[in-house]
């Protein structure tokens, strides 16, 4: 399918691995010039080299989770057609053990980073009368997980920002949407599942099965999502073909969230 994205530019944060990498790959394959970001030069170079086989990639060493890093990124990339706020972290932690520092840190990384970049790029999109801002949220924003309430809080906040920005796009060619992945096979997911299932010593396949039985019993697909499945969803939303989708929270979570939620 031709997504009609040739000649567009995109910025995908947190894009050296996992969902961000898959999104960058899908966009590059569609003819988009993609800016990828990371905090580690070696890892950034490795991702850029691999992605360059699919299209035009521009790596920028920057951390938009800090004000200084966001300023550096904006200076290097003043304008884009598509902004994908994918940068995020997660951890399993009992609520009583989540410190003030934990709350502030996860909010800064998961929420403020995207707000900073949107504050700069969104007005420029309105001026051009075309653009896409996509927040990579999570089903946890609708069904906060007991094992990481602070993470769920940040994902709910992303949904709020996205919808609020969408309200400012009326009558324009700009759309603002969120994508809600479910548990996705990416860097760190194996260790995370091992940290939360009842038998962490079981073989990996059994731990994955147990994860869905014990912690995500509402899942309809009963498996980890492939990062490329999320990449495909985001690439479509970024395209002119999805112009009628605005202010939406698109569920790509394997059916974990009931329809009434």
C-alpha positions in Angstrom: 0.0 0.0 0.0 1.3 3.5 -0.9 1.0 5.6 2.2 1.6 8.7 0.2 4.4 9.8 2.6 7.2 10.3 0.2 9.0 13.5 0.9 7.8 13.9 4.4 10.1 14.2 7.4 9.5 12.5 10.8 11.1 12.5 14.2 10.7 9.4 16.3 12.0 9.5 19.9 13.4 6.5 21.7 14.0 4.9 18.3 17.2 2.8 18.7 15.2 -0.4 19.7 11.8 -1.9 20.2 8.7 0.0 19.2 10.5 3.2 18.2 12.9 1.3 15.9 9.9 -0.5 14.3 8.1 2.7 13.7 11.2 4.4 12.2 11.6 1.3 9.9 8.0 1.4 8.7 8.2 5.2 8.0 11.5 4.9 6.2 10.1 2.1 4.0 7.3 4.5 3.1 9.8 7.1 1.8 9.9 9.3 4.9 13.2 10.9 6.0 13.3 9.7 9.6 15.2 11.4 12.4 16.0 8.8 15.2 17.2 9.7 18.6 19.1 8.0 21.4 21.4 8.7 24.4 24.1 6.2 23.5 26.2 7.0 20.5 27.2 3.5 19.7 23.7 2.2 20.0 22.4 5.1 17.9 25.0 4.4 15.2 24.1 0.7 15.1 20.4 1.4 14.8 21.0 4.1 12.1 23.2 1.7 10.1 20.5 -1.0 10.1 17.7 1.4 9.3 19.6 3.0 6.5 19.1 -0.2 4.5 15.4 0.7 4.3 15.5 4.4 3.7 16.8 7.8 4.6 17.8 8.0 8.3 19.3 10.9 10.3 20.6 10.0 13.8 20.7 12.7 16.4 22.3 12.1 19.8 19.9 13.8 22.2 17.7 13.1 25.3 14.4 15.0 25.1 13.7 13.7 28.7 15.8 16.7 29.7 15.3 20.4 28.8 18.8 20.6 27.6 18.5 17.5 25.4 15.2 18.7 23.9 16.8 22.1 23.1 19.7 20.3 21.4 17.3 18.1 19.4 15.2 21.1 18.3 18.3 23.0 17.3 19.4 20.1 15.1 15.9 19.5 13.7 13.9 22.7 13.6 10.8 21.4 11.8 9.2 18.0 10.9 6.0 16.9 9.3 5.5 13.9 11.7 6.4 13.7 15.4 6.2 10.4 17.2 6.5 10.7 20.9 7.7 7.2 21.7 10.3 7.8 24.4 9.3 6.0 27.6 10.4 3.8 30.5 8.7 1.4 32.7 9.4 -0.7 35.8 7.4 -3.0 38.1 7.4 -1.6 41.7 5.0 -2.0 44.6 3.0 1.2 45.1 4.3 1.7 48.7 7.9 1.6 47.4 7.5 4.2 44.6 9.4 7.2 45.9 8.9 10.9 45.1 12.0 10.7 42.9 10.5 7.7 41.0 7.3 9.6 40.4 9.1 12.7 39.1 11.6 10.7 37.0 9.0 8.6 35.1 6.8 11.7 34.6 9.7 13.6 33.2 10.7 10.9 30.7 7.3 9.6 29.6 5.2 12.8 29.7 7.3 16.0 29.7 9.6 14.8 26.9 6.6 14.6 24.5 5.1 17.8 25.8 8.4 19.7 25.2 8.7 18.5 21.6 5.0 19.0 20.8 5.2 22.6 22.2 7.8 23.3 19.5 6.6 21.3 16.5 2.8 21.4 16.8 2.5 25.2 16.2 4.7 24.9 13.1 2.4 22.2 11.8 -0.6 24.4 12.2 1.2 27.1 10.3 1.8 24.7 7.4 -1.8 23.3 7.7 -0.4 19.8 7.7 1.2 17.5 10.3 0.9 14.5 12.5 1.7 14.2 16.2 1.4 10.6 17.6 1.9 9.7 21.2 2.8 6.1 22.0 0.8 5.5 25.1 -0.4 2.1 26.4 -3.4 0.1 27.5 -2.1 0.9 31.0 -3.4 4.4 30.5 -6.9 2.9 30.6 -6.4 -0.1 32.9 -3.5 0.9 35.2 -1.5 -2.2 36.2 -1.3 -2.8 39.9 2.4 -3.7 39.6 3.4 -0.2 38.1 0.8 2.4 38.9 3.2 5.2 38.2 3.7 4.0 34.7 -0.1 3.8 34.1 -0.4 7.4 35.4 2.0 8.7 32.7 0.2 6.9 29.9 -3.1 8.4 31.0 -1.4 11.8 31.0 -0.3 11.2 27.4 -3.8 10.5 26.3 -4.9 13.8 27.9 -2.2 15.8 26.2 -3.0 14.3 22.8 -6.7 14.9 23.1 -6.2 18.4 24.3 -3.9 19.2 21.4 -6.4 17.6 18.9 -9.0 20.1 20.1 -6.8 22.9 18.7 -6.7 21.4 15.2 -10.3 22.0 14.2 -10.5 22.6 10.4 -6.9 22.1 9.8 -4.8 19.4 8.1 -3.1 18.5 11.4 -4.1 15.4 13.4 -3.1 14.4 16.9 -3.6 10.8 18.0 -2.5 8.2 20.5 -1.6 4.6 20.0 -2.1 2.2 22.8 0.1 -0.9 22.5 -0.3 -3.8 24.8 2.7 -5.9 26.1 5.1 -5.8 23.2 8.1 -7.9 22.4 10.9 -5.4 22.8 14.1 -4.8 24.8 13.5 -5.5 28.5 10.2 -7.3 28.2 11.6 -10.7 29.1 13.2 -9.4 32.3 10.0 -7.5 33.1 7.8 -10.6 32.8 10.2 -12.6 34.8 10.0 -10.0 37.6 6.2 -10.2 37.9 5.1 -13.8 37.3 4.6 -16.2 40.1 7.3 -18.6 39.0 10.3 -16.6 37.6 12.4 -19.8 37.2 10.0 -21.3 34.6 11.2 -21.5 31.0 10.6 -18.3 29.0 7.6 -19.6 27.0 5.9 -20.7 30.2 6.6 -17.4 31.8 4.9 -15.6 28.9 1.9 -17.8 29.1 1.7 -17.3 32.9 2.0 -13.5 32.4 -1.2 -13.4 30.4 -3.0 -15.8 32.7 -2.0 -14.1 35.9 -1.6 -10.4 35.0 -3.3 -9.8 31.7 -6.2 -12.3 31.6 -8.4 -10.1 29.4 -6.0 -10.3 26.5 -7.7 -11.9 23.4 -4.5 -12.7 21.5 -2.7 -14.2 24.6 0.8 -13.4 23.2 3.3 -10.6 23.1 2.7 -8.2 20.3 5.4 -7.8 17.6 6.9 -4.3 17.5 6.4 -4.2 13.8 2.6 -4.6 14.3 2.7 -1.3 16.2 5.0 0.2 13.6 2.4 -0.5 10.9 -0.4 1.1 12.9 1.6 4.2 13.5 2.8 4.5 9.9 -0.8 4.4 8.7 -1.9 7.1 11.2 1.0 9.3 10.1 -0.2 9.1 6.5 -2.7 11.2 4.5 -4.8 8.1 4.3 -5.7 8.5 8.0 -6.8 12.1 7.7 -10.2 11.4 9.2 -8.7 10.0 12.4 -8.1 12.8 14.8 -8.2 13.0 18.6 -8.4 9.2 18.8 -6.8 6.7 21.1 -6.2 3.8 18.8 -6.0 0.4 20.6 -3.4 -2.0 19.4 -3.3 -3.9 22.7 -4.5 -7.4 21.8 -8.0 -6.9 23.3 -6.9 -6.4 26.9 -9.1 -3.4 27.3 -12.9 -4.2 27.3 -15.0 -2.2 24.8 -16.8 -0.4 27.6 -13.5 1.0 29.1 
